[in-house]
Amino acid sequence: MTRVDIVYGGQQYSLGGRSIESIQAEVDAAVLSGAPYWMRVNSGGGRFEDAFLLIAPGIPFAMLRVKGDNGDDIDLDVDGVFNQDVL
């Protein structure tokens, strides 16, 4: 399982088990819908703590693909606790 870090409002959050491309598609669909959308992400460091980020036009949102020291995506298989929400 891979992890994508998200920078939002100067804070770092993460999503596990998702690709950057799937998150981009979710954010694109949310913005194109014209309606406010709340994305569930992880705010905890070491344990899953829900946070909800408002996705709407004009709100800065950055994603970082987390890589291990060997350049491979980091494996975060933690009993399936990571969010798999999609639009």
MOGISUL-V959271 format. One record per pair of residues at least 12 apart in sequence whose C-alpha atoms are under 6 Angstrom apart, sorted by the first residue. I is the first residue (numbers start at 0). J is the second residue. D is the distance in Angstrom with one decimal. If there is no record, write none. Layout:
BEGIN
I:J:D + I:J:D
END
This chain:
BEGIN
0:16:4.9 + 0:74:4.9 + 0:75:5.3 + 0:76:5.5 + 1:15:5.7 + 1:16:5.1 + 1:72:5.7 + 1:73:5.5 + 1:74:5.4 + 2:14:5.7 + 2:15:4.3 + 2:65:5.9 + 3:63:5.7 + 3:64:4.8 + 3:65:5.7 + 4:62:5.6 + 4:63:5.0 + 5:61:5.6 + 5:62:4.5 + 6:61:5.1 + 7:60:5.3 + 12:41:5.6 + 12:42:4.9 + 13:40:5.9 + 13:41:5.1 + 14:40:5.6 + 15:81:5.3 + 30:55:5.5 + 30:56:5.9 + 35:55:5.6 + 36:53:5.7 + 36:54:5.1 + 37:51:5.6 + 37:52:5.3 + 37:53:4.6 + 37:54:6.0 + 38:51:5.3 + 38:52:5.1 + 39:51:4.6
END
